[in-house]
């Protein structure tokens, strides 16, 4: 089962088509995000920092990208700002990739 099948769209920084999981990119929340969406738990407590590191890596235009992200530059910038907000909320320094984009 892929990560896209286990998580809701709210767990992703980039959602192309809400009805098509193949357009969801940059997962960075644990599977308990529905509780945060409903306001039952703090959204920041659902951030999975291992997934976050992988999501940030996906933004890199270099050869380390595991798969092609189908998004225009504006969508990439919105996703980068979203991920950067989690780093800031947690008091973590921004990775170079995010710092360059935001």
N, CA, C and O of each residue as an XYZ file, in Angstrom:
408
protein
N       0.858     -1.183      0.000
C       0.000      0.000      0.000
C       0.897      1.238      0.000
O       1.811      1.343      0.818
N       0.641      2.163     -0.907
C       1.451      3.370     -0.978
C       1.023      4.363      0.091
O      -0.078      4.285      0.635
N       1.912      5.291      0.376
C       1.608      6.294      1.391
C       0.378      7.112      0.996
O      -0.391      7.534      1.861
N       0.191      7.338     -0.307
C      -0.955      8.115     -0.765
C      -2.277      7.435     -0.413
O      -3.287      8.112     -0.219
N      -2.280      6.113     -0.329
C      -3.501      5.378     -0.004
C      -3.813      5.451      1.487
O      -4.968      5.300      1.886
N      -2.790      5.683      2.316
C      -2.977      5.679      3.759
C      -3.277      7.053      4.327
O      -3.793      7.150      5.440
N      -2.975      8.110      3.606
C      -3.128      9.469      4.122
C      -4.228     10.222      3.396
O      -4.522      9.948      2.233
N      -4.826     11.165      4.090
C      -5.803     12.027      3.442
C      -5.067     13.154      2.723
O      -3.884     13.385      2.971
N      -5.756     13.843      1.846
C      -5.121     14.895      1.049
C      -4.542     16.010      1.913
O      -3.620     16.704      1.484
N      -5.060     16.191      3.107
C      -4.564     17.236      3.988
C      -3.136     16.974      4.466
O      -2.483     17.878      4.987
N      -2.650     15.750      4.294
C      -1.305     15.386      4.721
C      -0.241     15.765      3.698
O       0.946     15.530      3.927
N      -0.646     16.342      2.581
C       0.258     16.652      1.481
C       0.392     18.156      1.286
O      -0.567     18.903      1.483
N       1.587     18.596      0.897
C       1.805     20.020      0.641
C       1.315     20.409     -0.748
O       1.064     21.585     -1.009
N       1.180     19.439     -1.633
C       0.761     19.728     -2.999
C      -0.312     18.725     -3.407
O      -0.057     17.522     -3.460
N      -1.499     19.218     -3.692
C      -2.611     18.374     -4.133
C      -3.115     18.946     -5.446
O      -3.737     20.008     -5.476
N      -2.841     18.231     -6.531
C      -3.307     18.690     -7.837
C      -4.818     18.538     -7.953
O      -5.552     19.525     -7.962
N      -5.271     17.302     -8.041
C      -6.690     16.984     -8.135
C      -7.094     16.247     -6.859
O      -6.601     15.147     -6.611
N      -7.973     16.823     -6.048
C      -8.356     16.174     -4.790
C      -8.924     14.765     -4.959
O      -8.901     13.977     -4.014
N      -9.425     14.441     -6.133
C     -10.016     13.126     -6.381
C      -9.021     12.116     -6.936
O      -9.363     10.943     -7.085
N      -7.801     12.541     -7.245
C      -6.809     11.667     -7.878
C      -5.541     11.636     -7.035
O      -4.740     12.571     -7.080
N      -5.356     10.564     -6.266
C      -4.206     10.478     -5.358
C      -2.868     10.514     -6.085
O      -1.845     10.805     -5.466
N      -2.851     10.225     -7.381
C      -1.582     10.270     -8.110
C      -1.095     11.707     -8.290
O       0.051     11.923     -8.685
N      -1.945     12.688     -8.008
C      -1.543     14.092     -8.121
C      -1.195     14.695     -6.761
O      -0.926     15.893     -6.665
N      -1.199     13.886     -5.726
C      -0.862     14.350     -4.383
C       0.633     14.137     -4.166
O       1.138     13.027     -4.334
N       1.332     15.195     -3.797
C       2.782     15.130     -3.624
C       3.202     15.770     -2.301
O       2.476     16.574     -1.716
N       4.373     15.393     -1.860
C       5.013     15.955     -0.679
C       4.269     15.652      0.621
O       3.896     16.571      1.350
N       4.052     14.369      0.916
C       3.425     14.018      2.194
C       4.358     14.408      3.332
O       5.576     14.263      3.224
N       3.781     14.903      4.423
C       4.623     15.318      5.548
C       3.894     15.266      6.894
O       4.383     15.812      7.883
N       2.750     14.626      6.934
C       2.010     14.455      8.185
C       1.808     12.975      8.463
O       1.818     12.155      7.545
N       1.626     12.639      9.729
C       1.297     11.274     10.127
C      -0.138     10.974      9.728
O      -0.902     11.875      9.382
N      -0.489      9.709      9.778
C      -1.828      9.342      9.335
C      -2.932      9.840     10.256
O      -4.105      9.733      9.898
N      -2.605     10.381     11.429
C      -3.648     10.887     12.317
C      -4.028     12.337     12.016
O      -4.592     13.016     12.874
N      -3.734     12.804     10.841
C      -4.086     14.173     10.470
C      -5.592     14.443     10.504
O      -5.974     15.589     10.742
N      -6.468     13.464     10.282
C      -7.897     13.785     10.378
C      -8.285     14.393     11.724
O      -9.174     15.243     11.781
N      -7.640     13.976     12.794
C      -7.915     14.568     14.107
C      -7.537     16.033     14.148
O      -8.222     16.839     14.778
N      -6.450     16.381     13.479
C      -6.031     17.784     13.433
C      -6.976     18.595     12.554
O      -7.316     19.732     12.881
N      -7.394     18.011     11.449
C      -8.325     18.713     10.556
C      -9.628     19.024     11.292
O     -10.237     20.071     11.071
N     -10.050     18.116     12.161
C     -11.277     18.313     12.929
C     -11.044     19.181     14.163
O     -11.984     19.465     14.905
N      -9.794     19.605     14.387
C      -9.481     20.461     15.525
C      -9.325     19.730     16.843
O      -9.290     20.362     17.899
N      -9.230     18.407     16.802
C      -9.116     17.622     18.027
C      -7.689     17.577     18.556
O      -7.478     17.422     19.759
N      -6.709     17.712     17.667
C      -5.307     17.752     18.085
C      -4.592     18.856     17.321
O      -5.058     19.304     16.274
N      -3.455     19.288     17.855
C      -2.655     20.332     17.232
C      -2.064     19.817     15.917
O      -1.409     18.774     15.895
N      -2.293     20.537     14.839
C      -1.799     20.151     13.523
C      -0.289     19.926     13.542
O       0.205     18.992     12.909
N       0.432     20.756     14.248
C       1.895     20.634     14.275
C       2.354     19.325     14.908
O       3.460     18.862     14.631
N       1.526     18.729     15.746
C       1.886     17.447     16.357
C       1.759     16.288     15.376
O       2.212     15.182     15.669
N       1.149     16.524     14.217
C       1.006     15.467     13.218
C       2.121     15.487     12.179
O       2.176     14.608     11.319
N       3.008     16.474     12.246
C       4.111     16.543     11.287
C       5.053     15.367     11.542
O       5.478     15.128     12.672
N       5.366     14.649     10.487
C       6.318     13.547     10.546
C       7.630     14.078      9.959
O       7.719     14.309      8.753
N       8.638     14.271     10.799
C       9.871     14.928     10.360
C      10.670     14.071      9.401
O      11.453     14.610      8.619
N      10.506     12.766      9.429
C      11.151     11.923      8.417
C      10.494     12.176      7.055
O      11.177     12.356      6.047
N       9.165     12.186      7.044
C       8.456     12.503      5.793
C       8.750     13.930      5.341
O       8.855     14.199      4.144
N       8.883     14.842      6.303
C       9.177     16.236      5.966
C      10.513     16.330      5.227
O      10.613     17.024      4.216
N      11.540     15.635      5.725
C      12.846     15.661      5.060
C      12.743     15.121      3.635
O      13.369     15.652      2.719
N      11.958     14.072      3.454
C      11.775     13.523      2.111
C      11.021     14.507      1.221
O      11.357     14.659      0.047
N      10.000     15.182      1.769
C       9.233     16.160      0.991
C      10.123     17.313      0.552
O      10.054     17.759     -0.593
N      10.950     17.788      1.458
C      11.872     18.877      1.110
C      12.823     18.413      0.015
O      13.113     19.163     -0.917
N      13.304     17.189      0.122
C      14.183     16.642     -0.904
C      13.517     16.574     -2.266
O      14.171     16.754     -3.293
N      12.222     16.315     -2.274
C      11.475     16.254     -3.533
C      11.424     17.611     -4.232
O      11.260     17.675     -5.451
N      11.562     18.683     -3.476
C      11.535     20.018     -4.081
C      12.826     20.344     -4.834
O      12.854     21.237     -5.680
N      13.882     19.617     -4.517
C      15.164     19.858     -5.166
C      15.057     19.527     -6.652
O      14.447     18.529     -7.037
N      15.645     20.359     -7.459
C      15.612     20.113     -8.903
C      16.746     19.203     -9.351
O      16.864     18.901    -10.538
N      17.577     18.767     -8.422
C      18.727     17.937     -8.755
C      18.368     16.491     -9.017
O      17.195     16.127     -9.105
N      19.391     15.682     -9.138
C      19.209     14.269     -9.482
C      18.679     13.444     -8.317
O      18.343     12.274     -8.504
N      18.595     14.011     -7.136
C      18.113     13.262     -5.985
C      16.601     13.084     -5.981
O      16.076     12.330     -5.161
N      15.901     13.748     -6.863
C      14.443     13.639     -6.891
C      14.037     12.215     -7.231
O      14.463     11.670     -8.249
N      13.218     11.615     -6.384
C      12.799     10.224     -6.564
C      11.763     10.068     -7.664
O      11.728      9.040     -8.340
N      10.931     11.060     -7.848
C       9.879     10.968     -8.857
C       9.557     12.371     -9.327
O       9.816     13.351     -8.629
N       8.999     12.455    -10.499
C       8.667     13.758    -11.070
C       7.413     14.302    -10.404
O       6.404     13.609    -10.279
N       7.498     15.536     -9.987
C       6.330     16.216     -9.435
C       5.722     17.040    -10.554
O       6.372     17.928    -11.105
N       4.482     16.744    -10.886
C       3.811     17.495    -11.929
C       3.131     18.698    -11.298
O       2.012     18.616    -10.792
N       3.842     19.816    -11.346
C       3.331     21.051    -10.762
C       4.011     22.217    -11.455
O       5.157     22.119    -11.893
N       3.292     23.309    -11.544
C       3.907     24.491    -12.134
C       4.720     25.222    -11.067
O       4.579     24.930     -9.880
N       5.560     26.160    -11.471
C       6.417     26.851    -10.499
C       5.636     27.526     -9.365
O       6.108     27.551     -8.228
N       4.473     28.063     -9.651
C       3.672     28.706     -8.603
C       3.227     27.686     -7.562
O       3.245     27.978     -6.366
N       2.830     26.498     -7.995
C       2.421     25.445     -7.062
C       3.602     24.983     -6.209
O       3.443     24.709     -5.020
N       4.774     24.899     -6.811
C       5.974     24.512     -6.064
C       6.267     25.545     -4.986
O       6.614     25.184     -3.862
N       6.132     26.828     -5.315
C       6.387     27.883     -4.327
C       5.380     27.843     -3.187
O       5.743     28.059     -2.031
N       4.123     27.570     -3.501
C       3.097     27.452     -2.455
C       3.425     26.261     -1.549
O       3.328     26.368     -0.326
N       3.807     25.142     -2.138
C       4.165     23.960     -1.348
C       5.386     24.241     -0.471
O       5.430     23.829      0.689
N       6.369     24.937     -1.023
C       7.570     25.273     -0.249
C       7.216     26.171      0.931
O       7.730     25.982      2.033
N       6.347     27.139      0.706
C       5.927     28.028      1.793
C       5.179     27.245      2.869
O       5.339     27.506      4.061
N       4.367     26.292      2.443
C       3.627     25.449      3.391
C       4.596     24.650      4.272
O       4.462     24.631      5.495
N       5.566     23.997      3.637
C       6.533     23.207      4.391
C       7.369     24.105      5.301
O       7.646     23.746      6.446
N       7.768     25.263      4.797
C       8.571     26.200      5.595
C       7.808     26.650      6.833
O       8.404     26.871      7.888
N       6.499     26.786      6.708
C       5.713     27.222      7.870
C       5.791     26.196      9.000
O       5.804     26.569     10.173
N       5.843     24.919      8.659
C       5.976     23.887      9.690
C       7.345     23.979     10.381
O       7.443     23.843     11.600
N       8.385     24.207      9.595
C       9.718     24.369     10.188
C       9.730     25.556     11.143
O      10.265     25.467     12.249
N       9.144     26.655     10.718
C       9.122     27.850     11.560
C       8.306     27.622     12.836
O       8.725     28.021     13.923
N       7.139     26.979     12.701
C       6.301     26.704     13.869
C       7.043     25.842     14.894
O       6.856     25.999     16.101
N       7.888     24.931     14.399
C       8.625     24.043     15.293
C       9.930     24.669     15.789
O      10.625     24.088     16.624
N      10.256     25.849     15.274
C      11.497     26.507     15.683
C      12.738     25.903     15.058
O      13.845     26.078     15.567
N      12.555     25.185     13.946
C      13.684     24.566     13.247
C      14.189     25.501     12.152
O      13.396     26.214     11.538
N      15.493     25.506     11.902
C      16.003     26.295     10.779
C      15.512     25.697      9.456
O      15.303     24.489      9.345
N      15.337     26.555      8.473
C      14.888     26.080      7.161
C      16.019     25.363      6.441
O      17.150     25.850      6.433
N      15.735     24.218      5.838
C      16.732     23.583      4.972
C      17.051     24.518      3.804
O      16.222     25.342      3.417
N      18.238     24.386      3.256
C      18.664     25.274      2.174
C      17.681     25.307      1.004
O      17.435     26.369      0.433
N      17.125     24.160      0.649
C      16.164     24.099     -0.462
C      14.970     25.016     -0.195
O      14.563     25.779     -1.071
N      14.416     24.941      1.001
C      13.259     25.786      1.343
C      13.663     27.250      1.439
O      12.957     28.129      0.944
N      14.805     27.512      2.078
C      15.269     28.898      2.217
C      15.438     29.566      0.860
O      15.157     30.756      0.710
N      15.893     28.808     -0.123
C      16.083     29.367     -1.458
C      14.752     29.648     -2.160
O      14.675     30.520     -3.025
N      13.714     28.913     -1.789
C      12.420     29.061     -2.464
C      11.488     30.066     -1.799
O      10.628     30.652     -2.458
N      11.657     30.262     -0.504
C      10.724     31.168      0.196
C      11.377     32.454      0.500
O      10.753     33.340      1.084
